[in-house]
Amino acid sequence: MVALIALAVSALFAGAALAHTPICMAYLNDDGTVTCEGGFSDGSSAAGTKMTVRTPDGTVLIEGAMDEFSEFSFEKPEGPFEVEFNAGPGHVIVIKGEDIK
């Protein structure tokens, strides 16, 4: 019985060890586009991760997804904007346009 409990507890902690943190960076290109690169702290790809560009009041300007290289590029909007990397609950990153250099 003790061995069974120990196995169950170790299985619980193994799931925590496999957890990964989302990572997303964005930079301004010379041609006026913005490129976002994403991934996870465990080295996992972010391909297919939902990306949304919106105004600060929530108006959606652009929707898309990370490509097979975990990248997402778009024309830089006029005025204030933010970019959301959304890989699901607990895996959301929002980058404000003014922070993209």
Backbone atoms as SQL, in Angstrom:
CREATE TABLE atoms (id INTEGER PRIMARY KEY, chain TEXT, resi INTEGER, resn TEXT, atom TEXT, x REAL, y REAL, z REAL);
INSERT INTO atoms VALUES
  (1, 'A', 1, 'MET', 'N', 0.827, -1.200, 0.000),
  (2, 'A', 1, 'MET', 'CA', 0.000, 0.000, 0.000),
  (3, 'A', 1, 'MET', 'C', 0.872, 1.265, 0.000),
  (4, 'A', 2, 'VAL', 'N', 1.935, 1.245, 0.776),
  (5, 'A', 2, 'VAL', 'CA', 2.827, 2.409, 0.839),
  (6, 'A', 2, 'VAL', 'C', 3.456, 2.659, -0.534),
  (7, 'A', 3, 'ALA', 'N', 3.832, 1.580, -1.213),
  (8, 'A', 3, 'ALA', 'CA', 4.442, 1.721, -2.541),
  (9, 'A', 3, 'ALA', 'C', 3.438, 2.341, -3.515),
  (10, 'A', 4, 'LEU', 'N', 2.190, 1.960, -3.423),
  (11, 'A', 4, 'LEU', 'CA', 1.153, 2.504, -4.300),
  (12, 'A', 4, 'LEU', 'C', 0.957, 4.005, -4.053),
  (13, 'A', 5, 'ILE', 'N', 0.950, 4.402, -2.791),
  (14, 'A', 5, 'ILE', 'CA', 0.806, 5.819, -2.456),
  (15, 'A', 5, 'ILE', 'C', 2.023, 6.605, -2.955),
  (16, 'A', 6, 'ALA', 'N', 3.214, 6.053, -2.768),
  (17, 'A', 6, 'ALA', 'CA', 4.437, 6.721, -3.228),
  (18, 'A', 6, 'ALA', 'C', 4.414, 6.892, -4.746),
  (19, 'A', 7, 'LEU', 'N', 3.945, 5.873, -5.455),
  (20, 'A', 7, 'LEU', 'CA', 3.854, 5.952, -6.910),
  (21, 'A', 7, 'LEU', 'C', 2.864, 7.038, -7.341),
  (22, 'A', 8, 'ALA', 'N', 1.725, 7.117, -6.664),
  (23, 'A', 8, 'ALA', 'CA', 0.712, 8.120, -6.995),
  (24, 'A', 8, 'ALA', 'C', 1.246, 9.531, -6.740),
  (25, 'A', 9, 'VAL', 'N', 1.953, 9.722, -5.617),
  (26, 'A', 9, 'VAL', 'CA', 2.504, 11.042, -5.294),
  (27, 'A', 9, 'VAL', 'C', 3.581, 11.435, -6.303),
  (28, 'A', 10, 'SER', 'N', 4.444, 10.487, -6.673),
  (29, 'A', 10, 'SER', 'CA', 5.498, 10.817, -7.646),
  (30, 'A', 10, 'SER', 'C', 4.894, 11.123, -9.017),
  (31, 'A', 11, 'ALA', 'N', 3.812, 10.478, -9.378),
  (32, 'A', 11, 'ALA', 'CA', 3.138, 10.772, -10.647),
  (33, 'A', 11, 'ALA', 'C', 2.560, 12.186, -10.629),
  (34, 'A', 12, 'LEU', 'N', 2.059, 12.596, -9.474),
  (35, 'A', 12, 'LEU', 'CA', 1.535, 13.958, -9.328),
  (36, 'A', 12, 'LEU', 'C', 2.625, 14.993, -9.564),
  (37, 'A', 13, 'PHE', 'N', 3.798, 14.798, -8.957),
  (38, 'A', 13, 'PHE', 'CA', 4.888, 15.751, -9.105),
  (39, 'A', 13, 'PHE', 'C', 5.551, 15.669, -10.471),
  (40, 'A', 14, 'ALA', 'N', 5.478, 14.550, -11.142),
  (41, 'A', 14, 'ALA', 'CA', 6.049, 14.426, -12.487),
  (42, 'A', 14, 'ALA', 'C', 5.323, 15.357, -13.443),
  (43, 'A', 15, 'GLY', 'N', 4.018, 15.525, -13.282),
  (44, 'A', 15, 'GLY', 'CA', 3.258, 16.439, -14.124),
  (45, 'A', 15, 'GLY', 'C', 3.723, 17.868, -13.950),
  (46, 'A', 16, 'ALA', 'N', 4.061, 18.247, -12.716),
  (47, 'A', 16, 'ALA', 'CA', 4.562, 19.598, -12.468),
  (48, 'A', 16, 'ALA', 'C', 5.920, 19.797, -13.127),
  (49, 'A', 17, 'ALA', 'N', 6.739, 18.771, -13.156),
  (50, 'A', 17, 'ALA', 'CA', 8.069, 18.881, -13.762),
  (51, 'A', 17, 'ALA', 'C', 7.966, 19.070, -15.271),
  (52, 'A', 18, 'LEU', 'N', 6.894, 18.597, -15.876),
  (53, 'A', 18, 'LEU', 'CA', 6.723, 18.717, -17.311),
  (54, 'A', 18, 'LEU', 'C', 6.065, 20.036, -17.726),
  (55, 'A', 19, 'ALA', 'N', 5.675, 20.859, -16.737),
  (56, 'A', 19, 'ALA', 'CA', 5.024, 22.132, -17.044),
  (57, 'A', 19, 'ALA', 'C', 5.962, 23.025, -17.841),
  (58, 'A', 20, 'HIS', 'N', 5.387, 23.874, -18.651),
  (59, 'A', 20, 'HIS', 'CA', 6.209, 24.785, -19.435),
  (60, 'A', 20, 'HIS', 'C', 5.610, 26.184, -19.398),
  (61, 'A', 21, 'THR', 'N', 6.495, 27.159, -19.497),
  (62, 'A', 21, 'THR', 'CA', 6.113, 28.559, -19.448),
  (63, 'A', 21, 'THR', 'C', 6.129, 29.133, -20.856),
  (64, 'A', 22, 'PRO', 'N', 5.093, 29.904, -21.228),
  (65, 'A', 22, 'PRO', 'CA', 5.096, 30.508, -22.569),
  (66, 'A', 22, 'PRO', 'C', 6.119, 31.630, -22.665),
  (67, 'A', 23, 'ILE', 'N', 6.680, 31.774, -23.847),
  (68, 'A', 23, 'ILE', 'CA', 7.648, 32.834, -24.129),
  (69, 'A', 23, 'ILE', 'C', 7.235, 33.474, -25.454),
  (70, 'A', 24, 'CYS', 'N', 7.174, 34.791, -25.493),
  (71, 'A', 24, 'CYS', 'CA', 6.862, 35.495, -26.742),
  (72, 'A', 24, 'CYS', 'C', 7.595, 36.821, -26.758),
  (73, 'A', 25, 'MET', 'N', 8.305, 37.062, -27.848),
  (74, 'A', 25, 'MET', 'CA', 9.018, 38.321, -28.045),
  (75, 'A', 25, 'MET', 'C', 8.517, 38.941, -29.343),
  (76, 'A', 26, 'ALA', 'N', 8.554, 40.247, -29.401),
  (77, 'A', 26, 'ALA', 'CA', 8.117, 40.945, -30.618),
  (78, 'A', 26, 'ALA', 'C', 9.114, 42.053, -30.927),
  (79, 'A', 27, 'TYR', 'N', 9.379, 42.236, -32.211),
  (80, 'A', 27, 'TYR', 'CA', 10.284, 43.311, -32.612),
  (81, 'A', 27, 'TYR', 'C', 9.819, 43.941, -33.911),
  (82, 'A', 28, 'LEU', 'N', 10.205, 45.209, -34.065),
  (83, 'A', 28, 'LEU', 'CA', 9.839, 45.998, -35.238),
  (84, 'A', 28, 'LEU', 'C', 10.899, 45.812, -36.311),
  (85, 'A', 29, 'ASN', 'N', 10.462, 45.486, -37.511),
  (86, 'A', 29, 'ASN', 'CA', 11.367, 45.320, -38.651),
  (87, 'A', 29, 'ASN', 'C', 11.534, 46.651, -39.383),
  (88, 'A', 30, 'ASP', 'N', 12.587, 46.758, -40.181),
  (89, 'A', 30, 'ASP', 'CA', 12.858, 47.987, -40.935),
  (90, 'A', 30, 'ASP', 'C', 11.763, 48.327, -41.951),
  (91, 'A', 31, 'ASP', 'N', 10.994, 47.322, -42.376),
  (92, 'A', 31, 'ASP', 'CA', 9.956, 47.559, -43.387),
  (93, 'A', 31, 'ASP', 'C', 8.594, 47.935, -42.791),
  (94, 'A', 32, 'GLY', 'N', 8.548, 48.190, -41.472),
  (95, 'A', 32, 'GLY', 'CA', 7.296, 48.597, -40.839),
  (96, 'A', 32, 'GLY', 'C', 6.425, 47.441, -40.389),
  (97, 'A', 33, 'THR', 'N', 6.930, 46.210, -40.492),
  (98, 'A', 33, 'THR', 'CA', 6.188, 45.064, -39.988),
  (99, 'A', 33, 'THR', 'C', 6.691, 44.715, -38.595),
  (100, 'A', 34, 'VAL', 'N', 5.893, 43.952, -37.891),
  (101, 'A', 34, 'VAL', 'CA', 6.252, 43.446, -36.574),
  (102, 'A', 34, 'VAL', 'C', 6.356, 41.928, -36.694),
  (103, 'A', 35, 'THR', 'N', 7.386, 41.358, -36.098),
  (104, 'A', 35, 'THR', 'CA', 7.525, 39.900, -36.051),
  (105, 'A', 35, 'THR', 'C', 7.522, 39.459, -34.600),
  (106, 'A', 36, 'CYS', 'N', 6.693, 38.455, -34.314),
  (107, 'A', 36, 'CYS', 'CA', 6.641, 37.851, -32.985),
  (108, 'A', 36, 'CYS', 'C', 7.232, 36.454, -33.090),
  (109, 'A', 37, 'GLU', 'N', 8.033, 36.090, -32.107),
  (110, 'A', 37, 'GLU', 'CA', 8.591, 34.742, -32.020),
  (111, 'A', 37, 'GLU', 'C', 8.148, 34.148, -30.698),
  (112, 'A', 38, 'GLY', 'N', 7.656, 32.926, -30.733),
  (113, 'A', 38, 'GLY', 'CA', 7.147, 32.313, -29.515),
  (114, 'A', 38, 'GLY', 'C', 7.660, 30.915, -29.299),
  (115, 'A', 39, 'GLY', 'N', 7.402, 30.410, -28.138),
  (116, 'A', 39, 'GLY', 'CA', 7.792, 29.053, -27.774),
  (117, 'A', 39, 'GLY', 'C', 7.474, 28.824, -26.314),
  (118, 'A', 40, 'PHE', 'N', 8.063, 27.773, -25.769),
  (119, 'A', 40, 'PHE', 'CA', 7.843, 27.429, -24.375),
  (120, 'A', 40, 'PHE', 'C', 9.177, 27.112, -23.714),
  (121, 'A', 41, 'SER', 'N', 9.249, 27.313, -22.414),
  (122, 'A', 41, 'SER', 'CA', 10.505, 27.160, -21.682),
  (123, 'A', 41, 'SER', 'C', 11.094, 25.760, -21.778),
  (124, 'A', 42, 'ASP', 'N', 10.279, 24.777, -22.108),
  (125, 'A', 42, 'ASP', 'CA', 10.803, 23.416, -22.250),
  (126, 'A', 42, 'ASP', 'C', 11.266, 23.125, -23.676),
  (127, 'A', 43, 'GLY', 'N', 11.285, 24.149, -24.529),
  (128, 'A', 43, 'GLY', 'CA', 11.726, 23.989, -25.913),
  (129, 'A', 43, 'GLY', 'C', 10.619, 23.632, -26.889),
  (130, 'A', 44, 'SER', 'N', 9.387, 23.504, -26.412),
  (131, 'A', 44, 'SER', 'CA', 8.261, 23.157, -27.284),
  (132, 'A', 44, 'SER', 'C', 7.978, 24.267, -28.288),
  (133, 'A', 45, 'SER', 'N', 7.527, 23.877, -29.447),
  (134, 'A', 45, 'SER', 'CA', 7.145, 24.810, -30.502),
  (135, 'A', 45, 'SER', 'C', 5.848, 25.521, -30.143),
  (136, 'A', 46, 'ALA', 'N', 5.699, 26.736, -30.649),
  (137, 'A', 46, 'ALA', 'CA', 4.450, 27.480, -30.488),
  (138, 'A', 46, 'ALA', 'C', 3.645, 27.490, -31.786),
  (139, 'A', 47, 'ALA', 'N', 4.031, 26.657, -32.746),
  (140, 'A', 47, 'ALA', 'CA', 3.311, 26.593, -34.024),
  (141, 'A', 47, 'ALA', 'C', 1.822, 26.385, -33.769),
  (142, 'A', 48, 'GLY', 'N', 1.011, 27.196, -34.429),
  (143, 'A', 48, 'GLY', 'CA', -0.441, 27.090, -34.288),
  (144, 'A', 48, 'GLY', 'C', -1.031, 27.906, -33.154),
  (145, 'A', 49, 'THR', 'N', -0.184, 28.516, -32.329),
  (146, 'A', 49, 'THR', 'CA', -0.681, 29.319, -31.211),
  (147, 'A', 49, 'THR', 'C', -1.421, 30.546, -31.737),
  (148, 'A', 50, 'LYS', 'N', -2.584, 30.802, -31.175),
  (149, 'A', 50, 'LYS', 'CA', -3.429, 31.919, -31.609),
  (150, 'A', 50, 'LYS', 'C', -2.770, 33.255, -31.276),
  (151, 'A', 51, 'MET', 'N', -2.794, 34.157, -32.257),
  (152, 'A', 51, 'MET', 'CA', -2.249, 35.508, -32.104),
  (153, 'A', 51, 'MET', 'C', -3.338, 36.522, -32.457),
  (154, 'A', 52, 'THR', 'N', -3.452, 37.548, -31.635),
  (155, 'A', 52, 'THR', 'CA', -4.438, 38.598, -31.887),
  (156, 'A', 52, 'THR', 'C', -3.774, 39.950, -31.706),
  (157, 'A', 53, 'VAL', 'N', -3.984, 40.834, -32.666),
  (158, 'A', 53, 'VAL', 'CA', -3.530, 42.222, -32.571),
  (159, 'A', 53, 'VAL', 'C', -4.793, 43.047, -32.396),
  (160, 'A', 54, 'ARG', 'N', -4.812, 43.888, -31.358),
  (161, 'A', 54, 'ARG', 'CA', -6.015, 44.663, -31.074),
  (162, 'A', 54, 'ARG', 'C', -5.654, 46.028, -30.508),
  (163, 'A', 55, 'THR', 'N', -6.640, 46.912, -30.535),
  (164, 'A', 55, 'THR', 'CA', -6.474, 48.225, -29.910),
  (165, 'A', 55, 'THR', 'C', -6.610, 48.036, -28.400),
  (166, 'A', 56, 'PRO', 'N', -6.155, 49.010, -27.611),
  (167, 'A', 56, 'PRO', 'CA', -6.285, 48.886, -26.153),
  (168, 'A', 56, 'PRO', 'C', -7.727, 48.724, -25.667),
  (169, 'A', 57, 'ASP', 'N', -8.718, 49.198, -26.455),
  (170, 'A', 57, 'ASP', 'CA', -10.120, 49.040, -26.043),
  (171, 'A', 57, 'ASP', 'C', -10.701, 47.681, -26.443),
  (172, 'A', 58, 'GLY', 'N', -9.879, 46.834, -27.095),
  (173, 'A', 58, 'GLY', 'CA', -10.315, 45.480, -27.426),
  (174, 'A', 58, 'GLY', 'C', -10.742, 45.244, -28.856),
  (175, 'A', 59, 'THR', 'N', -10.745, 46.271, -29.697),
  (176, 'A', 59, 'THR', 'CA', -11.117, 46.095, -31.099),
  (177, 'A', 59, 'THR', 'C', -10.055, 45.253, -31.802),
  (178, 'A', 60, 'VAL', 'N', -10.467, 44.128, -32.364),
  (179, 'A', 60, 'VAL', 'CA', -9.534, 43.226, -33.035),
  (180, 'A', 60, 'VAL', 'C', -9.146, 43.800, -34.399),
  (181, 'A', 61, 'LEU', 'N', -7.844, 43.929, -34.613),
  (182, 'A', 61, 'LEU', 'CA', -7.310, 44.438, -35.878),
  (183, 'A', 61, 'LEU', 'C', -6.841, 43.301, -36.779),
  (184, 'A', 62, 'ILE', 'N', -6.182, 42.312, -36.197),
  (185, 'A', 62, 'ILE', 'CA', -5.616, 41.193, -36.954),
  (186, 'A', 62, 'ILE', 'C', -5.702, 39.941, -36.097),
  (187, 'A', 63, 'GLU', 'N', -6.089, 38.820, -36.717),
  (188, 'A', 63, 'GLU', 'CA', -6.066, 37.528, -36.041),
  (189, 'A', 63, 'GLU', 'C', -5.262, 36.561, -36.891),
  (190, 'A', 64, 'GLY', 'N', -4.576, 35.670, -36.247),
  (191, 'A', 64, 'GLY', 'CA', -3.791, 34.684, -36.965),
  (192, 'A', 64, 'GLY', 'C', -3.224, 33.661, -35.998),
  (193, 'A', 65, 'ALA', 'N', -2.156, 33.003, -36.439),
  (194, 'A', 65, 'ALA', 'CA', -1.516, 31.978, -35.608),
  (195, 'A', 65, 'ALA', 'C', -0.030, 31.918, -35.940),
  (196, 'A', 66, 'MET', 'N', 0.733, 31.458, -34.985),
  (197, 'A', 66, 'MET', 'CA', 2.161, 31.241, -35.202),
  (198, 'A', 66, 'MET', 'C', 2.328, 30.220, -36.330),
  (199, 'A', 67, 'ASP', 'N', 3.306, 30.460, -37.213),
  (200, 'A', 67, 'ASP', 'CA', 3.554, 29.525, -38.312),
  (201, 'A', 67, 'ASP', 'C', 4.399, 28.342, -37.836),
  (202, 'A', 68, 'GLU', 'N', 4.845, 27.506, -38.768),
  (203, 'A', 68, 'GLU', 'CA', 5.601, 26.296, -38.417),
  (204, 'A', 68, 'GLU', 'C', 6.960, 26.608, -37.790),
  (205, 'A', 69, 'PHE', 'N', 7.404, 27.871, -37.898),
  (206, 'A', 69, 'PHE', 'CA', 8.666, 28.294, -37.287),
  (207, 'A', 69, 'PHE', 'C', 8.421, 29.049, -35.974),
  (208, 'A', 70, 'SER', 'N', 7.178, 28.995, -35.485),
  (209, 'A', 70, 'SER', 'CA', 6.759, 29.702, -34.268),
  (210, 'A', 70, 'SER', 'C', 6.942, 31.210, -34.415),
  (211, 'A', 71, 'GLU', 'N', 6.589, 31.719, -35.598),
  (212, 'A', 71, 'GLU', 'CA', 6.659, 33.144, -35.872),
  (213, 'A', 71, 'GLU', 'C', 5.304, 33.657, -36.384),
  (214, 'A', 72, 'PHE', 'N', 5.060, 34.933, -36.140),
  (215, 'A', 72, 'PHE', 'CA', 3.850, 35.593, -36.609),
  (216, 'A', 72, 'PHE', 'C', 4.233, 37.021, -36.967),
  (217, 'A', 73, 'SER', 'N', 4.009, 37.427, -38.205),
  (218, 'A', 73, 'SER', 'CA', 4.353, 38.781, -38.652),
  (219, 'A', 73, 'SER', 'C', 3.114, 39.501, -39.163),
  (220, 'A', 74, 'PHE', 'N', 3.115, 40.823, -39.002),
  (221, 'A', 74, 'PHE', 'CA', 1.978, 41.634, -39.450),
  (222, 'A', 74, 'PHE', 'C', 2.445, 43.066, -39.664),
  (223, 'A', 75, 'GLU', 'N', 1.658, 43.818, -40.452),
  (224, 'A', 75, 'GLU', 'CA', 1.920, 45.237, -40.665),
  (225, 'A', 75, 'GLU', 'C', 1.637, 45.978, -39.356),
  (226, 'A', 76, 'LYS', 'N', 2.566, 46.826, -38.948),
  (227, 'A', 76, 'LYS', 'CA', 2.373, 47.594, -37.712),
  (228, 'A', 76, 'LYS', 'C', 1.187, 48.541, -37.883),
  (229, 'A', 77, 'PRO', 'N', 0.198, 48.429, -36.988),
  (230, 'A', 77, 'PRO', 'CA', -0.970, 49.321, -37.074),
  (231, 'A', 77, 'PRO', 'C', -0.605, 50.760, -36.728),
  (232, 'A', 78, 'GLU', 'N', -1.385, 51.687, -37.245),
  (233, 'A', 78, 'GLU', 'CA', -1.266, 53.091, -36.841),
  (234, 'A', 78, 'GLU', 'C', -1.920, 53.209, -35.465),
  (235, 'A', 79, 'GLY', 'N', -1.342, 53.972, -34.596),
  (236, 'A', 79, 'GLY', 'CA', -1.924, 54.182, -33.267),
  (237, 'A', 79, 'GLY', 'C', -1.588, 53.064, -32.300),
  (238, 'A', 80, 'PRO', 'N', -2.106, 53.191, -31.078),
  (239, 'A', 80, 'PRO', 'CA', -1.805, 52.217, -30.029),
  (240, 'A', 80, 'PRO', 'C', -2.384, 50.834, -30.344),
  (241, 'A', 81, 'PHE', 'N', -1.624, 49.804, -29.979),
  (242, 'A', 81, 'PHE', 'CA', -2.083, 48.433, -30.175),
  (243, 'A', 81, 'PHE', 'C', -1.386, 47.517, -29.178),
  (244, 'A', 82, 'GLU', 'N', -1.873, 46.297, -29.090),
  (245, 'A', 82, 'GLU', 'CA', -1.228, 45.259, -28.294),
  (246, 'A', 82, 'GLU', 'C', -1.357, 43.935, -29.025),
  (247, 'A', 83, 'VAL', 'N', -0.422, 43.034, -28.728),
  (248, 'A', 83, 'VAL', 'CA', -0.391, 41.716, -29.360),
  (249, 'A', 83, 'VAL', 'C', -0.603, 40.669, -28.275),
  (250, 'A', 84, 'GLU', 'N', -1.524, 39.741, -28.528),
  (251, 'A', 84, 'GLU', 'CA', -1.781, 38.666, -27.562),
  (252, 'A', 84, 'GLU', 'C', -1.347, 37.326, -28.127),
  (253, 'A', 85, 'PHE', 'N', -0.488, 36.634, -27.383),
  (254, 'A', 85, 'PHE', 'CA', -0.067, 35.254, -27.644),
  (255, 'A', 85, 'PHE', 'C', -0.946, 34.419, -26.724),
  (256, 'A', 86, 'ASN', 'N', -1.808, 33.558, -27.289),
  (257, 'A', 86, 'ASN', 'CA', -2.765, 32.822, -26.470),
  (258, 'A', 86, 'ASN', 'C', -2.673, 31.324, -26.742),
  (259, 'A', 87, 'ALA', 'N', -1.947, 30.644, -25.850),
  (260, 'A', 87, 'ALA', 'CA', -1.796, 29.198, -25.957),
  (261, 'A', 87, 'ALA', 'C', -2.710, 28.472, -24.971),
  (262, 'A', 88, 'GLY', 'N', -3.724, 29.183, -24.459),
  (263, 'A', 88, 'GLY', 'CA', -4.687, 28.573, -23.549),
  (264, 'A', 88, 'GLY', 'C', -4.552, 29.126, -22.140),
  (265, 'A', 89, 'PRO', 'N', -5.444, 28.707, -21.251),
  (266, 'A', 89, 'PRO', 'CA', -5.444, 29.219, -19.877),
  (267, 'A', 89, 'PRO', 'C', -4.068, 29.083, -19.211),
  (268, 'A', 90, 'GLY', 'N', -3.618, 30.188, -18.627),
  (269, 'A', 90, 'GLY', 'CA', -2.321, 30.194, -17.968),
  (270, 'A', 90, 'GLY', 'C', -1.147, 30.346, -18.915),
  (271, 'A', 91, 'HIS', 'N', -1.429, 30.450, -20.206),
  (272, 'A', 91, 'HIS', 'CA', -0.382, 30.556, -21.219),
  (273, 'A', 91, 'HIS', 'C', -0.675, 31.718, -22.170),
  (274, 'A', 92, 'VAL', 'N', -0.995, 32.877, -21.582),
  (275, 'A', 92, 'VAL', 'CA', -1.324, 34.070, -22.363),
  (276, 'A', 92, 'VAL', 'C', -0.296, 35.160, -22.058),
  (277, 'A', 93, 'ILE', 'N', 0.220, 35.775, -23.110),
  (278, 'A', 93, 'ILE', 'CA', 1.149, 36.897, -22.973),
  (279, 'A', 93, 'ILE', 'C', 0.600, 38.045, -23.806),
  (280, 'A', 94, 'VAL', 'N', 0.585, 39.246, -23.233),
  (281, 'A', 94, 'VAL', 'CA', 0.160, 40.442, -23.956),
  (282, 'A', 94, 'VAL', 'C', 1.346, 41.405, -24.006),
  (283, 'A', 95, 'ILE', 'N', 1.675, 41.846, -25.214),
  (284, 'A', 95, 'ILE', 'CA', 2.777, 42.791, -25.420),
  (285, 'A', 95, 'ILE', 'C', 2.189, 44.095, -25.942),
  (286, 'A', 96, 'LYS', 'N', 2.450, 45.169, -25.263),
  (287, 'A', 96, 'LYS', 'CA', 1.951, 46.493, -25.690),
  (288, 'A', 96, 'LYS', 'C', 2.793, 46.990, -26.859),
  (289, 'A', 97, 'GLY', 'N', 2.140, 47.638, -27.820),
  (290, 'A', 97, 'GLY', 'CA', 2.817, 48.144, -28.998),
  (291, 'A', 97, 'GLY', 'C', 3.979, 49.060, -28.697),
  (292, 'A', 98, 'GLU', 'N', 3.827, 49.898, -27.671),
  (293, 'A', 98, 'GLU', 'CA', 4.907, 50.838, -27.341),
  (294, 'A', 98, 'GLU', 'C', 6.161, 50.145, -26.801),
  (295, 'A', 99, 'ASP', 'N', 6.036, 48.879, -26.408),
  (296, 'A', 99, 'ASP', 'CA', 7.189, 48.115, -25.933),
  (297, 'A', 99, 'ASP', 'C', 7.922, 47.384, -27.060),
  (298, 'A', 100, 'ILE', 'N', 7.376, 47.445, -28.264),
  (299, 'A', 100, 'ILE', 'CA', 7.979, 46.756, -29.403),
  (300, 'A', 100, 'ILE', 'C', 8.929, 47.723, -30.102),
  (301, 'A', 101, 'LYS', 'N', 10.200, 47.387, -30.084),
  (302, 'A', 101, 'LYS', 'CA', 11.241, 48.263, -30.667),
  (303, 'A', 101, 'LYS', 'C', 11.902, 47.584, -31.836);
